[in-house]
Amino acid sequence: MGGILINSWRTWKRASFSVAALLTLVGCAKSPREVEPAEIWEMVSPSVVRVEATLLDGEQVQGSGFVCEVDGKKYILSNRHVVLGAKEIRVGHSQNKLTPAPGYRVSPKFDLTLIDIPQEVYLAPIKRRTTELRTGERVYVIGFPLGLNKSITQGIISSQTDQLAQFDAPISSGSSGGPLVDKDGLVIGVVMAGSVSSAREFAQNLNFAIKTSYIPKADTFKDPIVSFYDAWREIVDFEGKLIDFLQDQRAIELHEFLMNELGWAFTVSTAKDGPPNNVVEAFQKSQSELRQKIETKHGTVAQAAKTVASNLRAKISELETLPDLFIGIRDQGLLREFLLGTRSNGLFRAQVEVGEIAPLLKISLQHVQARYEDTAYRIEFLAENLSKIIDREPSFISKLKEYRAELDKLEGEPARDAIRVPYKTLLKDSSENAKIRLFFLTWAKLKTTKDPFQNYAPFGIPRPGQKLTADDAYAQFGKFETELIEMFQMLAEAALRGGSVEKAIGYMQNELSRRKYPSYDMAGFFAAGVGDFQNAYSCFEKEFNQSFERINPFTLENDGQAARYVLMTQAAKGENYYSHCQKELQENIDNWFKYILTKGELGLAETLSPQEIFATKAFQGLSEFDQARILFRLKEKAQEQGTGLSESKLIEQVHMDPLARKVYRRLLGLPPWW
């Protein structure tokens, strides 16, 4: 009946102005009848269901949902926070009439879920409104507040944004996921959140719904993340896409090119004597190669800076949803072993509850977002002043040095009061001095009143009974996401220490470990543990070769170069690293270190001078891995007493030989012009 009246009113309203005016003048005009809440109830409530989710740890969560068509197919639409982490979902019209749902998917971007409708349940969909909302119009909410019977409340649209409608119809826990409908019974939103008062602030009837016009396409909803492994897979996938993006945009090369120019200008303008010709040539060649890559992609360095900075800022928003992947994770075997299980020999000192993973990851990614903002500004600043830097304009370089000297008086570290540098201050003061000051703040840490490492275990995670503040997190943290990603490698090391070689191999043979890091070094230790030294040697060489180009997209740095020296240390000087392994395994690894110290041409480092070694055909014909092993041993000798070889003498002789210089530079992660 209500629908007929409404349609009649719409037809009547389309009549000509003259007729409408005439009817008004003769007193015959009538207002359309208000649709009663009881009629809204009759139209909408049959399509509204109770949603009960049983989580992995047995906890019960209750909410509401309603049937709606998305891309031509019927689903039960509800909130993601109602079902996330569920091993079973049941739906129905009352608590006594619930049926298991076949499955569900969640939106990575919005607090929404699509629940498949059980075959034995017939539910008609509520039609979606296609016209814009009007602030002040009457609305209704139907749902299951506090798990009670299905009920209806009414109110008005109080305010709205592009995505959200604010309304004052009363809701409670359990109303989440229910429909917000207009006076025609058309759904206009999905109830999402209600107001909560605190000791300082009072809130009443301040409620929100996601507008149905913003419901994404069905194919953007993903299978739920209920296991740590699945969440980890999503982060690895995100990181892979981020690396592809940065490489495509030549962002890392651009940042390196600009920072190299600044470092070179500082070095040359500070040194009493100019750099040697071979160093100048190496620098120019390296910069020319970087510039060519940048200009091939973007045309000019200036255009590259503009594009890359803009795209980096756009990527910041994409990091927001990553912590949500972990919200639904509950206590499970693998996660418990990583976070809560027994830690032998101090390998695992990180103490964190399962529920703290998402908040900690959020803090960590706030750090990453700040770094991206810093990098975007740094690129813009350096590109804007590139000609001054290349020409080493005295006044500009002098200002840089003056500000750097001021920082040195502050123990060499600039400090800022918030995680993100206040770049908006440039709107008030865009002078060169202000820009220089903010440029140096891009490396700043938050002000801290205590040693940030004093009370915290590795990875920045608090010890038992301690909480991690945002300030402390930023000061020393920032890599929690990568620590999570390397979880299996840590577990594998613990298993190997305990003598469980097969278990260790199992941890490293999973799909994500191989995709994230080939981890040939771990495979090398596995092989060494069972006495297969030739295979172990091959594994370490593979890891050495593939690590050089490894990129950490969260820091815009090449982590692989620094990892090479660590790898060499593990392979050739790790006599105490596995001291707590079982006896047979420890004996094999001890023998492995003896084997690695004598294999191949390493004996050259014990009998000849560096200059004599570099001149031999034996050294020149070795693989880079073996050449690096010899240089690593020479560096060790230079640090030992009574060997007759000093570190300065070694570096001098390395510099004289182009091949040795290249290998040494790549081993230690030194700049191309070193």
Beta strands, then each sheet from edge to edge (+ up, - down):
strand 1: 48-55
strand 2: 60-70
strand 3: 73-78
strand 4: 86-94
strand 5: 97-100
strand 6: 104-106
strand 7: 113-115
strand 8: 138-143
strand 9: 151-160
strand 10: 164-167
strand 11: 179-182
strand 12: 187-193
strand 13: 207-211
strand 14: 415-416
strand 15: 445-446
sheet 1: 5+ 4- 1+ 2- 3+ 7- 6+
sheet 2: 8+ 9- 10+ 13- 12+ 11- 8+
sheet 3: 14+ 15+
end
